[in-house]
C-alpha cells in the first residue's frame, strides 16, 4: 500500500503544478477509481447563524409572538409598560428592533423573563402548559402603542 500511496501523492503534485495552484485536488470518497479529481477553487460559504436579521417586517413578527393581555398587564399600561410573548431565542436587542419596526416607537427599557408552564390536571392525568418568554417594554413618557386592536 505504501507504493500506491506514493504514486498517488506524486500524481497530485503533478496536477497541482500543471494547474498553477488555482485548483485543488480532491479524492473521491469511497470510490473504486484511483484517479483523483481536480476541482476549481470556490469561495467559502459562511455558516448559517441562528440569529434572525430584522431587515423585513416578517422577521419582526417572528420575534414578537403576541401581546400578553392580562389584568396585571392592563394595570401596567397606565405606567407605559407593555407585555409581549416573544420567541424563546429572542434577546433584548432583537426585541427592541422589532418594537421599533412594528410600532415605530423606541423603547426606553426592556425586561425579559422566562416563564415556566404551570402543572395542570386533566382528570387522572397530569399535564404541563408550554414554557414561554415574556418581555415587558417600557416606553418613554408621552409615547404609547395600541396593542388591543385585532386581539
C-alpha positions in Angstrom: 0.0 0.0 0.0 2.9 2.3 0.6 3.9 2.3 -3.1 0.4 3.0 -4.2 0.1 6.0 -1.8 3.5 7.4 -3.0 2.3 7.1 -6.6 -1.0 8.9 -5.8 0.9 11.6 -3.9 3.2 12.2 -6.9 0.1 12.4 -9.2 -1.5 15.1 -7.0 1.7 17.2 -7.1 1.9 16.9 -10.9 -1.7 18.0 -11.3 -1.2 21.0 -8.9 1.9 22.1 -10.9 0.0 21.8 -14.2 -2.9 24.0 -13.0 -0.7 26.6 -11.2 -2.2 26.2 -7.7 -5.5 27.6 -8.9 -7.2 24.3 -8.4 -7.0 21.8 -5.6 -7.1 18.0 -5.8 -9.9 16.2 -4.1 -10.1 12.4 -3.8 -13.4 10.8 -4.4 -14.6 9.4 -1.1 -15.3 5.7 -1.1 -15.0 5.3 -4.8 -13.4 2.5 -6.8 -11.4 4.8 -9.1 -7.8 5.6 -8.1 -7.6 8.7 -10.2 -8.0 11.9 -8.2 -10.4 14.5 -9.5 -9.5 18.2 -10.0 -11.9 20.8 -8.6 -11.7 24.5 -9.1 -11.4 26.8 -6.0 -14.6 28.2 -4.8 -15.4 30.9 -2.2 -16.0 29.6 1.3 -19.6 29.8 2.4 -20.2 31.3 5.8 -22.1 29.1 8.3 -25.7 29.9 8.9 -26.3 31.8 12.2 -29.3 31.2 14.4 -29.9 35.0 14.8 -32.8 36.5 12.9 -31.9 39.6 10.8 -34.7 42.1 11.2 -34.5 43.5 7.7 -38.2 42.9 6.9 -41.4 43.1 8.9 -42.0 39.3 8.8 -38.9 38.7 10.9 -40.1 41.3 13.4 -43.4 39.4 13.7 -41.4 36.2 14.4 -39.8 37.9 17.4 -43.0 39.4 18.9 -45.4 36.4 19.1 -48.4 38.2 20.6 -49.3 40.8 23.2 -49.8 39.5 26.7 -53.3 40.6 27.8 -53.9 40.0 31.5 -55.3 42.1 34.4 -51.8 42.8 35.6 -50.6 44.0 32.2 -53.7 46.2 31.8 -52.8 48.0 35.0 -49.1 48.4 33.9 -50.2 50.0 30.7 -51.1 53.1 32.6 -47.4 53.3 33.6 -46.3 52.9 29.9 -45.3 49.3 30.3 -46.5 46.8 27.7 -46.2 43.0 27.9 -45.5 40.7 25.0 -44.9 37.0 24.5 -41.7 36.7 22.5 -39.8 33.9 20.8 -37.7 31.7 23.0 -34.4 32.6 21.2 -35.0 36.4 21.1 -32.7 38.7 23.1 -33.3 42.3 24.2 -31.7 43.9 21.1 -33.8 41.9 18.7 -36.9 42.7 20.8 -36.0 46.4 20.7 -35.6 46.5 16.9 -38.9 44.5 16.4 -40.8 47.1 18.6 -39.3 49.9 16.6 -40.2 48.3 13.2 -43.7 47.3 14.1 -44.9 50.2 16.3 -42.5 52.9 15.3 -41.6 53.7 19.0 -38.2 53.3 20.5 -38.5 51.7 24.0 -36.6 53.1 26.9 -36.3 49.8 28.8 -36.8 46.1 28.2 -37.2 43.4 30.8 -37.2 39.8 29.8 -38.3 36.7 31.8 -38.5 33.0 31.0 -41.9 31.7 32.3 -42.2 28.0 33.1 -45.6 26.5 32.2 -47.9 25.6 35.0 -48.7 22.0 36.0 -52.3 21.2 35.2 -54.5 18.2 35.8 -57.0 16.7 33.4 -58.9 14.1 35.3 -56.5 11.4 36.3 -53.7 12.6 34.0 -51.2 15.3 34.9 -50.0 17.7 32.2 -48.0 20.9 31.8 -48.6 24.1 29.8 -46.0 25.4 27.4 -43.0 27.4 28.6 -42.7 30.9 27.1 -40.6 34.0 27.2 -42.2 37.3 28.3 -40.9 40.8 27.6 -42.0 43.9 29.4 -41.4 47.0 27.3 -41.2 50.4 29.0 -41.9 53.4 26.7 -40.7 56.9 27.2 -43.2 59.4 28.7 -45.7 60.7 26.2 -45.4 57.7 23.9 -47.9 54.8 23.7 -48.9 51.9 21.4 -52.2 50.3 20.7 -51.9 46.5 21.3 -55.6 45.8 21.7 -56.7 46.3 18.1 -57.0 43.0 16.4 -56.9 41.0 19.6 
